[in-house]
């Protein structure tokens, strides 16, 4: 028979942790028993998720869904503990996926990248939101002064936008990830076609996420073809 769960250092400092230990002891549950009751088939992932809940107060969606049943308590008892009397632990993933972004013909996708989620990536994950980067300090680092001079010389009103899509992950534990698009927005479809043609003939060292990434002409043509 497995040993009944006992708090390790710092695991019972949150009220939610104290509830977990109190109920688990009353039910005679070991850590592994509790992980299984929380719905985890992969026990290693389940133990990590349980530790994040106890130590940091981070509640993953699978735990949020199953915790009340696992501890054999009413959901409102958990809600009371993580409500006004204690800051509600933030879920590692959002609970709603936004509809897909529909890009216009006067927009060029310069770069798309995936941002994964997880207990140790939460701050980075949450930092990616919709934003207009045109007048920020980052604009020159991202687009280079040469490309900005080209845009300013021929295209009035251009903008660089950071557009973010949230998508459900296909892993067992559920959750979400983000697709971050860096989008050049111009005034007309013709302007976008002109800039795309210019980019396909040049090699600007764009700096997305502070990594030097040259413009890929083949990528440009593929993106434009997909949008037709």
C-alpha positions in Angstrom: 0.0 0.0 0.0 1.3 3.5 -1.0 2.1 6.0 1.7 -0.6 8.6 2.3 0.4 12.0 0.8 2.5 14.3 3.0 3.4 17.9 2.2 6.9 18.6 1.0 8.6 22.0 1.7 6.3 24.9 0.7 3.5 22.7 -0.6 1.0 23.7 2.1 1.5 27.4 2.1 -1.5 28.1 -0.2 -5.0 27.5 1.1 -5.7 25.3 -1.9 -2.8 23.1 -1.0 -4.0 22.7 2.6 -7.4 21.7 1.3 -5.8 19.1 -1.0 -3.7 17.6 1.8 -6.6 17.6 4.3 -9.0 15.8 1.9 -6.3 13.4 0.5 -5.4 12.3 4.0 -9.0 11.9 5.0 -9.5 9.7 1.9 -6.3 7.8 2.5 -4.8 8.8 -0.9 -1.2 8.7 -1.9 0.2 11.2 -4.4 -0.1 8.7 -7.2 -3.7 7.9 -6.2 -4.5 11.6 -6.3 -2.8 12.0 -9.7 -4.9 9.2 -11.1 -8.1 10.6 -9.7 -7.3 14.0 -11.3 -7.5 12.2 -14.7 -3.8 11.8 -15.6 -2.8 8.7 -17.6 0.8 10.0 -17.9 1.7 9.8 -14.2 4.9 11.8 -14.6 3.0 14.8 -16.1 0.4 14.4 -13.5 2.9 14.6 -10.6 4.4 17.7 -12.2 1.0 19.3 -12.6 0.1 18.5 -9.0 3.4 20.0 -7.7 2.7 23.2 -9.7 -0.7 23.4 -8.0 0.7 22.9 -4.5 3.8 25.0 -4.7 2.8 27.8 -7.1 -1.0 27.8 -7.1 -1.1 27.1 -10.9 -4.1 25.1 -11.8 -4.1 23.4 -15.2 -7.4 22.8 -16.9 -7.5 19.1 -16.3 -7.0 19.6 -12.6 -9.5 22.4 -12.5 -12.1 20.1 -14.1 -11.5 17.1 -11.8 -10.3 18.5 -8.5 -13.6 18.7 -6.7 -14.5 15.1 -7.7 -11.0 13.8 -6.8 -11.2 15.4 -3.3 -14.9 14.5 -2.9 -16.0 18.0 -2.1 -18.4 20.5 -3.7 -17.1 22.8 -6.4 -18.2 25.9 -4.4 -15.8 24.8 -1.6 -12.9 25.1 -4.0 -14.2 28.3 -5.5 -14.5 29.9 -2.0 -10.8 29.0 -1.2 -9.4 30.4 -4.5 -11.8 33.3 -4.6 -11.8 36.6 -2.6 -9.9 35.2 0.4 -6.9 34.3 -1.7 -5.8 35.5 -5.2 -7.2 33.0 -7.6 -4.4 30.8 -9.0 -4.0 31.6 -12.7 -4.6 28.8 -15.1 -1.6 28.0 -17.2 -3.8 28.1 -20.3 -6.7 30.3 -21.2 -10.1 28.6 -21.4 -11.3 30.1 -24.7 -9.9 29.8 -28.2 -10.5 32.9 -30.3 -11.8 32.6 -33.8 -9.1 32.4 -36.6 -7.7 35.6 -37.8 -8.9 36.6 -41.3 -6.1 38.5 -43.1 -6.9 41.1 -45.7 -5.4 41.5 -49.1 -3.6 44.7 -48.0 -1.7 42.8 -45.3 1.5 40.8 -45.6 2.5 38.1 -43.1 6.2 38.7 -42.6 6.6 35.9 -40.0 4.5 33.4 -38.0 5.7 31.5 -35.0 4.3 29.1 -32.4 4.5 30.0 -28.7 4.0 26.9 -26.5 2.5 27.0 -23.0 3.3 25.3 -19.8 4.1 26.0 -16.1 7.6 27.3 -16.9 6.6 29.3 -20.0 3.6 31.2 -18.6 5.2 34.6 -18.5 6.5 34.4 -22.0 3.2 32.9 -23.2 1.1 35.7 -21.7 3.4 38.4 -23.0 2.3 37.7 -26.6 -0.9 39.7 -27.2 -2.3 41.8 -30.1 -0.2 44.9 -30.5 0.6 47.7 -32.9 4.4 47.8 -33.0 4.8 50.7 -35.5 5.7 53.4 -33.0 7.5 51.3 -30.5 11.2 51.0 -29.8 11.3 47.5 -31.2 10.3 48.5 -34.7 13.8 49.3 -35.9 15.2 46.1 -34.4 12.5 44.0 -36.1 12.4 45.6 -39.6 15.8 47.3 -39.9 16.3 50.9 -40.7 16.8 50.2 -44.4 13.4 48.6 -44.8 11.7 51.3 -42.7 13.2 54.0 -45.0 11.9 52.1 -48.0 8.4 52.0 -46.5 8.4 55.6 -45.4 9.6 56.7 -48.8 6.7 55.1 -50.8 3.9 54.0 -48.5 2.1 56.4 -46.2 0.2 54.9 -43.3 1.9 51.5 -43.1 1.9 49.6 -39.8 3.5 46.6 -38.3 1.0 44.6 -36.2 1.5 41.7 -33.9 -1.6 39.5 -34.3 -2.1 36.5 -31.9 -4.3 33.4 -32.4 -5.0 31.0 -29.5 -5.4 27.4 -30.5 -6.3 24.3 -28.5 -3.4 21.8 -28.1 -3.8 18.2 -29.1 -2.1 16.8 -26.1 -3.7 14.6 -23.5 -3.8 17.2 -20.9 -5.5 19.7 -23.1 -4.5 23.3 -22.9 -3.7 25.9 -25.5 -0.8 27.4 -27.6 -0.5 30.7 -29.5 0.4 31.5 -33.1 2.0 34.9 -33.3 1.9 36.7 -36.7 3.9 39.7 -37.6 1.8 41.5 -40.1 2.7 44.4 -42.4 -0.5 46.4 -43.0 -0.6 48.8 -46.0 -3.2 51.1 -47.4 -4.2 49.2 -50.5 -3.9 45.7 -52.1 -1.6 47.2 -54.8 0.7 48.5 -52.1 0.9 45.1 -50.5 1.7 43.4 -53.9 4.4 46.0 -54.5 6.0 45.4 -51.2 5.8 41.7 -51.5 7.5 41.8 -54.8 10.2 44.0 -53.4 10.8 41.7 -50.5 11.1 38.7 -52.8 14.1 40.4 -54.5 15.9 41.5 -51.4 17.3 39.9 -48.2 16.5 42.1 -45.2 17.8 40.6 -42.0 14.5 41.0 -40.1 14.8 40.4 -36.3 11.7 38.7 -35.0 11.9 37.7 -31.3 15.5 39.0 -31.5 16.6 36.2 -33.8 18.2 37.2 -37.1 15.8 35.8 -39.7 16.3 36.7 -43.4 13.2 37.2 -45.5 12.3 34.1 -47.4 11.0 34.8 -50.9 9.5 31.3 -51.2 7.7 31.8 -48.0 6.3 35.1 -49.3 5.0 33.5 -52.5 3.4 30.6 -50.6 1.7 32.9 -48.2 0.3 35.1 -51.0 -0.8 32.0 -52.9 -2.7 30.7 -49.8 -4.6 33.9 -49.5 -5.9 33.9 -53.1 
